[in-house]
Every structure is written in structure tokens, then in C-alpha cells.
Amino acid sequence: MTTRADSKKRIVLPTARPGDVFDVQRFGEGQFMLVRLARPEPKARLTRAQCLRAIAGAPLHPKMDWETLKGLTREP
């Protein structure tokens, strides 16, 4: 099988499917070996309750109210 790289250094593998992940190993001048890796499992999505807990536990919360901040940052 012969294939050619395009201008973005991509090649087409006839048996590859979208989402496949390969390990590229170099074996000297001009020799490469591709090893297909197992597809990574998709991460489980957070539930609504888990999202709300993560937001509540986030370290970036304002320490002052909006009116105090406005007073400190705006010219009189």
C-alpha cells in the first residue's frame, strides 16, 4: 500500500475509522510503525447535583458585594 502526505502532513489509512488513536514509533531513517490503541472510554457526564456541588465548592467566589466593588473601582 502506498499513500502520500498532504500539505498538512496528514496521510489516509484505508482501514482507520474516525476516532481511532495510533501510537507512532520511529525505527530509523524513514521507517515508522503505527500501532492502533484501544479507544478511550468517554468520560461520564456529571449529573445536575454534581454540577451544583462543583460550582458551590469552587474556590473563586467574590469576597465583597457588587455595590462595594463598584464604589472601589469607579470614579466619583
Secondary structure, 3 states (H helix, E strand, C coil): CCCCCCCCCCCCCCCCCCCCEEEEEECCCCCEEEEEECCCCCCCCCCHHHHHHHHHCCCCCCCCCHHHHHHHHCCC
